[in-house]
Amino acid sequence: MGSHGYRYSLSPGESSRPPREGKSKRSHILCVLPCTVSQLRSATEQQGSFFIQGKEINQVGVVGIVRRTKPAVAYVVYSLDDMTGPSLDVKQWMDLEAANMNDRVIPPGTYIKVVGSLRSFENHRSMVAVSVRRVEDYNEITSHMMEVVQANLLNDGSSCSVTKNKTVTTIMSLSSSNKSTSYGFTANQSQVFNLIKSCPLAEGIAMQSLMTSLKYLTTYDIRTCLKFLINEGHIFSTVDDDHFKSTYM
């Protein structure tokens, strides 16, 4: 990802697969799939890739409570529990020896939202996080579970899935209408976030499109909002530093 997006390193023994030959970066855009810990633990693994309901997963989003925190020199491991099964380890890379970095370690008993990738090393599954943030509004926990249900129904090929999808989509629309307000966004942040979230393109919305739609905001104002939204885990950059997509469906 670009300099405005997320970066993470792999621990010794872990590896990331290079893109298949003949495929551009655009074809490898990471879509965030809302999941439960139980789904990640039971996901099918084939040649280093993971599948849920036959669909390959890249980045996933999980919401749960921190049960244990294990700081190390270069990273911290959170034991994440969402009440669907045994806890899952989440590794977030950070230099804990840097000034004030210990203050960023989230203590046990805190609800968090994690966006990252599933990994398996020596039969031990864990997540490598690109974003970890505290859940400030507990309604987000319910909202996340509804998004999980919606994602499952969208992947379900049964005859009744269409009806279910319409019902869940209606509920999700009502639930998400006030989502930006519940996050405590400023007016400018809400407008930038809503534009990004509403963009249907796989690569997300371009910076130029944001500037065109938000002519009353300066480039600096928009960049400031983007930096805040990325740091808080609400959006991420995709094909380059100037294309952005929401971490929410």
N, C-alpha and C positions, 0 to 999 in steps of 0.2 A: 504494500500500500504506500501511498504517498506520504509526504512529510506531515500532512495534516491528519493522517489516518492512524491506525493502530499498528504497532510493531511488537513482536515478541521473539524470543530466542528459544531454541530447543535445548533441553537438558541432555547430558551425555547419554547415548543409547537411543535417543529418539531421533526420528528422521522425518523429513517431509518429502513427498514425492514431487518430482519436477513435472511441469505440465506436459501432457502428451504432445508428441510432435504433430505439427500441422494445425495446432489450435492456438488462437491468439489469446491475449490476456482478457479481452472482452468476453470470451466464452467461458472464463473461469471466475466470473464475478461471484462473490460469496453472498448467498442469500441466508439470512438469519431465520432459522426454524425454531419456533417455541417448542420446548420439550420439557419432560419431567425427568428426574434422576432415574426413575425406573425404566423409562424408554431408552435412555443412554446405556444403562447397564445391560439391557436385553437386546440392544441393536445388533444386527447381523454384521459380522466382519468378514470381508473378502479382500485379500491382497492389500491390506492396509487401508481400505475404505470401509466406511460404516453405512448401513442401510436401515431405515425404519419404514416398514410397510413397503419394502421394495424400492424405496426412493433413497438415493445417495444423499447423505447430509454433509454439509461443509461447516458453516458456522451455525451454532445453536445458541438459544437463549434459555436460561434457567433461573427461576426465582426460588429462594429458600432461605433458611436460617443458618447462620454460622454456628456449628457445634464446637469446633476446636480450631485454634490458630497455631500454626507451626512456622515461625520465622526462621529463615536461613540468611546467609550472607547476601545472596543475589536474588532471592525470591522468598515468597511466603506461600504456604499451603493452607487453604481453608477447607475444613470438612463441612460440606454443604448438605443440608437435609431439607427436603421438601415434603416429607411425610408420605412419599410414595414407595419407599423402600430404604435399603441401607444408604448411608451417606456416601457422597462422591467427593473425592479430593479435587480441589481446584487450585492450580498453580498459577500464581501471578508473579511475573518477573519484575523485580525492582532492586535497586541498590540500597539495602537497608543501612549501609554504613555512611551514606550521604546525610547531610544535615537535615533534620526534621522528617526523614523518611519513616522513622518509627511511628510518627503521628498518623501516617497514612494507613497503618495496619488496622484492619477492622476487627474489633473484639468479638468474642463469642456472645451469642444472644442477639446479634444484629441481623435483620433481614437484608439480603442483598440481591441484586440482579447481576448475573454474569453472562457475558457474551464471549464465546470462544469456540475452540475446536476440541473434539473428542480424540483422545490418544489411548493407545494400549501398549504397555511395555512390560514384558515378562508376566503376561496374563493379569496385569493390574491396570484397570481403566481409570482414567482421570481426564480432567479438562485443562487445557492451556488457555488462560484467559487473555483476551485482548481488551476487555473492559470489565471492571468490577465497581459497582456503585451501590451506595446504601439506598434502600427503599424508604422513602420519606412518607408516602401515602399508602396505607395498608390496602386500599382499594386496588392497588396495582397487583397485589397477590391474586385476588379474584379475577382481575382482568387477564392476567397471564394464563390462568387455568382455562379461561374461556377461549383464549387464543390457541391453546394446545388442543382443545376439543375441535375448534374450527379447522385447524391444520390437519387433524386426523380425518375429519369428515371430507375435506377436500381431496385427500389421498384415497378415500374409500370409494371403490367402484360399485358398491351395492346399489340396488334400484331405489332405495329410500334415501340415499345420500343427498340427492338434489333438494328434497323437501327439508331435510335437516340443515343443509347449507344455508337455505334462505332464512330459516329461523335464527340460526347462530349469527349469520351476517347482520340481520336486523338488530339483534342484541348487541353485537360488537359495535355497530354504528352508534347506537345510543350510548354505549359505555365509553367510546373513544371521543365523543363530541366534546367532552370537557377535560380530556386527558391533559392537554397542554396547560390548562389552567391549574390542574391538580399538581403539576410539577413545579408550580411557582415560577413559571417563565415570566419575563418582562414582555411588554407588548411587541417589541422588535423580535425577541427570541421566538415568541409564539408564531409570528407571521413567517419567519424563516423556516421554522420547524414544520408548520402546516404545509407550506409549499413543497418542501422536500418529501414529506410523508405522502402527499397526494400525487406525486409523480409516478406514473405507471411504467416508465422505462426501466429496463433491466440494469442499465448503467447509472440510473439515478438522474437527478437534475444537475445541469451544468451551472457553473458560477455565472456565466453570462445571462442565463435565463433568470436567475435570481435577481441580478442587477436590473434586468429589463422589467421584471414584474414589480420590483420594489424600488422604483425610481426615486422615491422620496427618502431613501436611505443611502448613505454614502457607502463606498466600497469598504472603508474601514469599519463602519457599523456592521455590515454584513459579515465581514471576516471575524469580527469580535464575537458575533452570535454563533458563527460556525465553530469557532474554537471552543466556546462554552459547551455547545451541544455535543461535540466530539468528546471532550474531556469527561462529560457526564454520561457518556455511553448511549446517547439518544440517536446519533447518526454516525456514519463512517464514510470515508472516501472509497471510491471504487476503482475505475480504470485509470485515474490520475488524481492529482491534487485538486482538481477543479470540478469533480463530479461527486455528488453526495447522495446517500440513500439512508432512509430511516431504518433503525434496528427493529422496528415494530412492523407487523403485517398491516 
